[in-house]
């Protein structure tokens, strides 16, 4: 079983129940899924970028990514309908907790000039989004083989009703949020 799932069941669940006064254990907020996505504007002109990003994202998440296509043509961005514009992976269950563990304990500490995650990146419904500017912060990626830097967006989807409940739960997992000073 994943380490963070055990942590949730053993301590975070009881802390959230006490703090927010839940009577039903099914009402306590929990992680639903994590969505990792990469926007690849270069991919429509250079297929090798898409292939390299696909390999990197598969290594990072342990799951084969889905290719996203443009729904509309946008002449200002030189994008035509049907162009390959990005990749995404939806993680649930064991893989979600394992990815979250690697993100918190290995990848985030390797980010250069890191001063904490912004606590205002919640969407108002208990979901949190963050971005990484390069894929090389993950230990699975061999820095010597990287041809181009590629950023990614990571969204944590929870069952929390409010942002404060979701932030308390994610902080319990060890997410390093900035503290206001």
Secondary structure, 3 states (H helix, E strand, C coil): CCHHHHHHHHHHHHHHHHHHCCCCHHHCCCEEEEEEEEECHHHHCCHHHHHHHHHHHHHHHCCCCEEEECCCCEHHHCECCCCEEEEEEEECHHHHHHHHHHHHHHHHHHCCCCCCECCCCECCCCCEEEEECCHHHCCCCCHHHCCCCCCEEEEEEECCCCHHHHHHHHHHHCCCECCCC
